[in-house]
Amino acid sequence: MAAFQRAFAPYGLVLDQTAYIKSIHGASNELIGKIFLSHLPLERRRAILEEKEAVYRADLGDVEPIAGVVALLDFADRRGLRRAVVTNAPHANAEAVLAALGFEERLPVVVIGSELSRAKPDPLPYLRALELTGSVGSRSVAFEDSEPGIRAAAAAGLAVVGLTTSLDEAALIQAGASFAVSNFTDPRILALIERRIGARAEEGTHV
């Protein structure tokens, strides 16, 4: 949000938490440009949003993984479960965050919504991730913290765990999450994954 505020300020646009959650959180830059910068030519909108992304990456600093995510990745390794990052963020941002976390090798499949014909909330990015990982939605789980992301994953047939990093539990459930958690240590997560892949998951089944 701070990066958007800095990028929008020269154009007289004031962005607060409510507007950020409602219109930006989880949305593609194309849609954000249409909502906030429709009075400007398309190329100028893109330039402003590219400037915002550069500000975001420059201010990224030290990032820490949410509690329990390393253990979850370890579990996925033990079970031979494939995984993908599905995001509406630009590729450079996704790469920067994964590098800062040291997760590049642990999350090698990255699907960028803006690089497809339709971004979230359309299910296409998740359908592409299922294709790339050789998975099916009915046996897969998504982790999302935004309404567009939850709607996209649910429409692709995945069970969705909502993360209360930005939205509260009620909003996440209303958007379509099976349940909401504050981090990845909640025991319901592994229970859900086990139910999706089956207690006797055959070799090669993915999530």
N, C-alpha and C positions, 0 to 999 in steps of 0.2 A: 504494500500500500504506500509506503514511504517513497518508493521509486516512482510510482504513478503520480503521487502528489507533486514531486519535483518536476516531472516531465510536463504535467498539465498546468502548473502555476503560471508560466509565461503567457498562457492563452486565456487566463482569467477563469480557469476551471478549478473549483474548490471541491475536493473529494474527502468525504468523511467515511467513517467505518460502515455506516449503514449503506451508503451508495456503493462502497467497495464490495461488500458482501452481496448486495442485490444484483449488481450489473457487471462486476469484473471477476470476482472470485470463481475460478474454474472455467471462465469463458475464453474463447480464442481472441487473438489480437484483432482479427478481422471484424468480429462482432463488437469488440470494445471500441474500435475506431468508428464504426457506424453509430454507436450510441453516443459517444462523447465528442467526436470530431467530424460529424457529418457536414459541417459548414466548410470544411477544408477539402482541397483536392485529394484524391486517393493517394497519390505519391507522397504528399506532405503528411498525411495520416501515418503512412507506413514509416516515414522518416522519424516522426515523433515517437512512435512506438519502438522503433529500433534504438533510438536514443535512450528510451526508458529501460530497455533490456540491457544496454551497456552500463547504465547506472546501477541496475540490479546486480549484475555480475561483479562490478567494481566494488560494491559494498557488501558482497557476500560474506567475506571474512571467514571466521571459524564457524562451522556448523557441526552439530552433534546429532547422531541418529536418535529417533524416538525410542524410548525404552522398549526393549523386547524385540526390536527388528533384527538385530544380529542373531539372536537365538532362533527367530523364525526362519531366517535364511539358512541357518545350520540345519534346522529340521527339514527344510526343503531339499538341501543337499543329501541328507541321509535317506530321504524317501525318493530321490531321483526326480523331483518335481521341477518342471521348467517354469520360468516366470518372465514377465516382461514389464517394463515401465510404459504406461500409456498416459500421455500428457498433452495438454493444449499449449504448454510452454514451448518457446522456440528451442530448436535442437541445441544451440549453444548454451542455453540456460540449463537444460537437462544434463548435458555433458559436464558443465561446471559444478553442478550440485553433486552428481555422482562421483566426480573426481575428488571434491572436497570431503566426501564421506568415505572415499576409498572403496566404492561399490562398483566400479566399472566392470570388473570381471565377474562379479556376483550377479549383476543385472545387465547382461550384454545385449538384450533385445530391447530396443527403445522405439516406440511408435509415437510419432509426432502428429497430432491432429491436423495442424495447418499444412502438412505435407500431403495430406489426402484430400479427396474432393469434398469431404465433409468432416468437420471436427466434432468433438463432444458439444452438445448432448446427443448427437447422432451416435448410434451404436457402431458405426463403421470403424473407428479406431480400435475398439475392443475386438471386433470381428477380425480385423487385420492381425492383432496380437495373437488371437487364437490360431489363426492360420500359420503364423510364423513359428509358434511353439508346438504345433501339432496337437492342439487341445480342443476340447469342446466346452461350450458354456455351461452345460448341465453338470460338469464335473470340475468347475473352476470357481475361484473366489477372487473378488476384487476388493481393494482397500481404497476408499475415496473419502475426501473431506469437503467436497463441493456438490451442490445439487446437479449441475450439468454432468459431472463425472458419475454420480450415482445413477442418474437416468440412463446414461450411455451404457454403463456396465449391465444394469438390470435388463435393458432392452436387448442386449446381446446374449442374455440367458445366464449370466453369472450371478452367484449369490454375492451380496455386497456387505462389507463391514464398514460402517461409517466411523470416521475419526473426528473427535470433537475438538480439533485444533482451531477451528474457526466458527463452526456452527454448533448449536446445542443438539442434544439427543433427539428432541422432538422434531426439529427441522430435518435431521438426517433420516429418521424413520419415515417421516412424511414423504421425503423424496424417493424412498424405496429401499433403504438399507434394512438388512435383516435385524441388526442390532447396532448399537453404538458403543465405542470404547474410547478411552483417553490415550491408550498406548497399546503396544503389541503384547503385553504380558497377560492380558485377559485370557483365562483358560477356555473361554467359549470359541476363541479363534481356532485353536488346534482341533477342537471337537467338530467345528463346522467343516474344516478342511477334510478331516477323516470321514465325515458323512458324505462329502461331495465325491471324494475319490474312491470310497468304499473301504471297509475294514480289511479286505483282501485284495487291495488294488494290484492289478497285474503289472508286470514290468512294462515300463514305457508310458504309464498313465501320468498325465501332467496336470498341473494346476497353474 
